[in-house]
Amino acid sequence: MSARQTSRRLGGLSPFPGPRRGCDAERVAWRGGRVNSIHAASRAGCGRLIDDGIVRRPLTEWTTSEHAERYLARQHAIPHRTEGEAVLLAHIPHSARRILDLGTGDGRLIALLRLDQPDIHALGLDVSRPMLEAARQRLAGEDRITLLHHDMSSRLPDIGRFDAAVSCFAIHHLDDPRKRTLYGEVFELLEPGGVFANLEHVASPSERLHRRFYEAIGYPDDWEDPSNKLLDVETQLHWLRELGFEDVDCYWKWLEMALLIGVKPAER
């Protein structure tokens, strides 16, 4: 599939497997225009349906409608983005049926996955209610999609097991120690042979290349997003290998955009 074809992909996705056996939590699902929220129960180790999402860190600009709308207005114009998305899609096995999207935003990546593999069930989580509302609108009418309001700076709730986990320009907003622990949580929730594909905004090796990237995407030379906590590719690949992922590599890169992939070993 070409990058041009990828850029035209739209869509949306099914109900999800419930909590692990022994949990008394309700399954949290979005269907037909409603976004529910989930919160990790401390000792029970399972998700509980509550009226509002728990956001443990101070609210950032990503929780405001204005910031979300500015990003959504520009996202289609980010150079080479569709190339990275096409490579990501190409590395999600067609046997995958349950896929987790970390930081789903407006559901763009779920939509692309859904059109590439119509039979999948997808769960998208995000801290931004405006983004989740945009995802609800994009994916309206799909009964194979679950959307959760969750702050990834907190441990992932009990959301079942997945054949693949993906993320697109989201994890770089977390502190570095949380990035690593999140990668470990992803490893644990993947089925054997499961793929983790993270299309990410990464740190440049020099200030000159950093400025060149912002110039290339049309931002002012002195612009910085205060929510960005960029980290180099090599450190993140090292973490993935330490955590037990195999076939770890940077599968695609353009300046500060990189696709990091690892595979959980299959059972022997």
MIRO-9369 format. One line per 5 residues: number of its first residue (from 1); for each residue x, y, z of C-alpha. Coordinates in Angstrom, 2 decimals, m for minus. Each point is the difference from the previous one (the first is absolute). Last residue first. Layout:
NUM = X/Y/Z ~ ...
This chain:
268 = 7.88/m21.83/22.30 ~ m2.33/2.91/0.58 ~ 0.56/2.84/m2.42 ~ 2.35/2.78/1.05 ~ m1.58/3.44/0.30
263 = 0.81/1.97/m3.12 ~ 1.59/3.45/m0.10 ~ m0.50/3.02/m2.24 ~ 1.15/3.62/0.10 ~ m1.23/2.26/m2.83
258 = 1.77/3.36/m0.01 ~ m0.91/3.65/m0.58 ~ 2.67/2.49/1.10 ~ 1.85/0.10/m3.36 ~ m1.73/m2.62/m2.15
253 = 0.19/m3.56/1.31 ~ m1.28/m3.49/m0.76 ~ 0.46/m3.49/1.49 ~ 1.98/1.08/3.07 ~ 0.83/m3.38/1.44
248 = m0.99/m2.71/2.44 ~ m0.36/m3.46/m1.55 ~ m0.67/m1.33/3.52 ~ m1.56/1.65/3.05 ~ 1.19/m1.15/3.42
243 = m0.07/3.12/2.16 ~ 3.71/0.60/m0.56 ~ m0.55/m0.04/m3.78 ~ m2.76/2.60/0.25 ~ 2.13/2.16/2.28
238 = 2.93/m0.05/m2.42 ~ m2.30/1.03/m2.85 ~ m1.19/2.93/2.13 ~ 3.53/1.14/0.79 ~ 1.08/m0.24/m3.64
233 = m2.94/2.03/m1.34 ~ 0.68/3.12/2.03 ~ m2.51/1.42/2.46 ~ m2.37/2.94/m0.31 ~ m2.02/1.32/2.90
228 = m2.48/2.17/m1.91 ~ m2.73/1.66/2.09 ~ 1.68/3.41/m0.21 ~ m0.32/m0.05/m3.80 ~ 2.90/2.08/m1.29
223 = 0.19/2.71/m2.65 ~ 3.24/1.92/m0.59 ~ 0.29/m0.81/m3.70 ~ m3.69/0.57/m0.62 ~ m1.96/m3.12/m1.05
218 = m0.52/m1.12/m3.58 ~ 0.71/m3.72/0.20 ~ 3.42/0.35/m1.66 ~ 0.96/3.00/2.18 ~ m0.82/m2.01/3.10
213 = 2.20/m2.85/m1.21 ~ 2.88/2.31/m0.94 ~ m0.08/1.50/3.49 ~ 0.51/m3.45/1.54 ~ 2.66/m0.81/m2.59
208 = 1.96/3.08/1.09 ~ m0.52/m0.79/3.68 ~ 1.69/m3.36/m0.49 ~ m0.73/m3.73/0.34 ~ m3.72/0.67/m0.54
203 = m2.47/m1.20/2.63 ~ m2.93/m2.19/m0.96 ~ m3.60/0.55/m1.12 ~ m1.40/m3.51/m0.23 ~ m1.57/m2.65/m2.15
198 = m0.10/m2.78/2.61 ~ m0.63/m3.55/m1.20 ~ m0.29/m2.75/2.63 ~ m0.62/m3.41/m1.56 ~ m1.40/m3.13/1.66
193 = 1.76/m3.34/m0.46 ~ m1.10/m1.11/3.45 ~ m3.08/2.09/0.89 ~ 0.71/3.57/0.99 ~ m1.13/1.26/3.41
188 = 3.36/m0.54/1.70 ~ 2.09/1.63/m2.74 ~ m2.29/3.05/0.04 ~ 0.52/0.32/3.75 ~ 3.76/m0.08/m0.53
183 = m0.20/2.70/m2.67 ~ m2.04/2.05/2.48 ~ 2.75/m0.43/2.60 ~ 2.55/1.36/m2.48 ~ m2.06/3.01/m1.04
178 = m0.78/0.68/3.66 ~ 3.70/0.33/0.80 ~ 0.39/2.39/m2.97 ~ m2.82/2.35/0.96 ~ m3.00/m0.32/m2.30
173 = m0.86/2.28/m2.95 ~ 2.19/m2.12/m2.30 ~ m2.57/m2.81/0.36 ~ m2.48/1.71/m2.33 ~ 1.25/0.39/m3.57
168 = m1.69/m3.15/m1.32 ~ m0.42/m3.11/2.13 ~ m0.58/m3.66/m0.75 ~ m0.56/m3.17/1.98 ~ m0.51/m3.38/m1.66
163 = m1.55/m3.39/0.74 ~ m1.56/1.34/3.18 ~ m0.88/m1.17/3.50 ~ m2.54/1.43/2.44 ~ m0.68/3.56/1.05
158 = 1.12/m0.01/3.65 ~ 0.98/3.62/0.41 ~ 3.25/1.41/m1.39 ~ 2.16/1.55/2.70 ~ m0.29/3.76/0.30
153 = 1.88/2.47/m2.19 ~ m2.11/m1.55/m2.75 ~ m3.02/2.04/1.12 ~ m3.15/m1.89/m0.93 ~ m3.30/0.80/m1.71
148 = m0.88/m3.19/m1.79 ~ m1.30/m0.66/m3.51 ~ m1.14/m3.47/m1.12 ~ m0.51/m0.80/m3.65 ~ m1.60/m2.98/m1.72
143 = m3.53/1.42/m0.22 ~ 0.76/2.72/m2.54 ~ m2.80/2.52/m0.52 ~ 2.08/3.06/0.82 ~ 3.76/m0.47/m0.44
138 = 0.87/3.55/m1.04 ~ m2.52/1.57/2.39 ~ 1.09/m2.09/2.96 ~ 3.64/0.69/m0.85 ~ m0.65/3.76/0.02
133 = m1.70/m0.41/3.40 ~ 3.00/m1.97/1.17 ~ 2.28/2.84/m1.10 ~ m2.09/2.57/1.89 ~ 0.07/m2.30/3.06
128 = 3.77/m0.14/m0.04 ~ 1.64/m2.70/2.15 ~ m0.22/m2.62/m2.75 ~ m0.86/m3.66/m0.44 ~ m0.87/m1.95/m3.12
123 = m1.15/m3.62/0.03 ~ m0.31/m1.79/m3.31 ~ m1.74/m3.15/m1.24 ~ 1.29/m1.21/m3.35 ~ m2.06/m1.42/m2.86
118 = 0.45/2.86/m2.47 ~ 3.81/m0.26/m0.27 ~ 1.34/2.85/m2.18 ~ m3.17/2.03/0.44 ~ m0.01/m0.56/3.75
113 = 3.72/0.67/0.36 ~ m0.34/3.38/m1.70 ~ m2.99/0.92/2.15 ~ 1.79/m1.13/3.16 ~ 2.92/2.23/m1.00
108 = m2.22/3.07/m0.50 ~ m2.03/m0.51/3.17 ~ m0.13/3.70/0.88 ~ 2.76/m0.38/2.58 ~ 0.70/m3.71/0.52
103 = 2.58/0.49/2.72 ~ 0.87/m3.68/0.30 ~ m1.88/m2.01/m2.64 ~ m0.61/m3.61/1.05 ~ m0.75/m2.68/m2.62
98 = m2.00/m3.22/0.27 ~ m0.34/m2.13/m3.17 ~ 3.56/m0.32/m1.26 ~ 0.34/m2.76/m2.64 ~ 0.61/2.63/m2.66
93 = 3.23/0.75/1.82 ~ 0.71/3.69/0.72 ~ 3.28/0.77/m1.76 ~ m1.45/1.45/m3.23 ~ m2.20/2.35/2.01
88 = 3.06/1.53/1.67 ~ 1.76/0.43/m3.36 ~ m3.05/1.78/m1.40 ~ m0.26/2.24/3.07 ~ 3.62/1.06/m0.40
83 = m0.57/0.90/m3.65 ~ m3.26/1.77/0.89 ~ 1.91/2.30/2.33 ~ 2.48/0.98/m2.70 ~ m0.67/3.73/0.42
78 = m2.58/1.01/2.65 ~ m2.88/1.51/m2.01 ~ m2.68/m2.44/1.17 ~ 0.77/0.86/3.63 ~ m0.46/3.74/m0.35
73 = m3.71/0.59/0.71 ~ 0.01/m2.83/2.54 ~ 2.80/1.70/1.93 ~ m1.77/3.36/0.16 ~ m3.26/m1.70/1.01
68 = 1.66/m1.90/2.85 ~ 1.64/3.17/1.29 ~ m3.26/1.95/m0.02 ~ m2.08/m2.81/1.49 ~ 2.19/m0.16/3.08
63 = 1.25/m3.27/1.55 ~ 3.07/0.03/m2.22 ~ 1.05/3.34/1.53 ~ 0.80/m1.87/3.18 ~ m2.08/m0.89/3.05
58 = 2.14/m0.76/3.02 ~ 0.80/m3.72/0.39 ~ m2.31/m2.65/1.46 ~ m2.85/0.23/m2.47 ~ m2.75/m2.36/1.16
53 = m2.81/m0.26/m2.52 ~ m3.54/0.78/1.07 ~ m3.15/m1.91/0.81 ~ 1.73/m3.22/0.94 ~ 0.26/m3.46/m1.50
48 = 2.60/m2.02/1.81 ~ 3.13/m1.49/m1.54 ~ 1.80/m2.86/1.71 ~ 2.93/m0.46/2.31 ~ m2.19/m0.44/3.06
43 = 2.47/1.89/2.14 ~ 0.04/3.42/m1.62 ~ m2.92/m0.01/m2.39 ~ 1.26/1.41/m3.28 ~ m2.46/2.59/m1.25
38 = m2.13/m0.18/m3.12 ~ m2.14/2.53/m1.82 ~ m2.88/m0.44/m2.42 ~ m0.31/1.69/m3.38 ~ m3.45/m0.16/m1.53
33 = m0.96/0.33/m3.65 ~ m1.33/m3.34/m1.14 ~ 2.45/m2.14/1.90 ~ 2.69/0.85/2.48 ~ 0.90/m2.78/2.37
28 = 1.10/m0.68/3.55 ~ m0.52/m3.61/0.99 ~ m1.31/m0.03/3.56 ~ 2.42/m0.87/2.77 ~ m0.35/m3.04/2.23
23 = 3.44/m1.30/m0.87 ~ 0.59/m3.71/0.57 ~ 0.79/m0.83/m3.60 ~ 1.84/2.84/m1.66 ~ m2.08/2.95/m1.12
18 = m2.27/m0.18/m3.03 ~ 0.89/m0.61/m3.62 ~ m1.03/2.92/m2.11 ~ m2.99/1.02/m2.03 ~ 0.85/0.83/m3.40
13 = 1.96/3.57/m3.66 ~ 0.41/3.54/m2.11 ~ 0.58/1.35/m3.30 ~ 2.30/1.98/m2.17 ~ 2.85/m0.88/m2.33
8 = 0.85/2.63/m2.60 ~ 3.48/0.70/1.38 ~ 0.71/m3.72/m0.06 ~ m0.58/m0.20/m3.74 ~ 2.52/2.78/m0.52
3 = 2.46/m1.73/2.32 ~ m0.27/m3.09/m2.19 ~ m1.40/m3.37/0.99
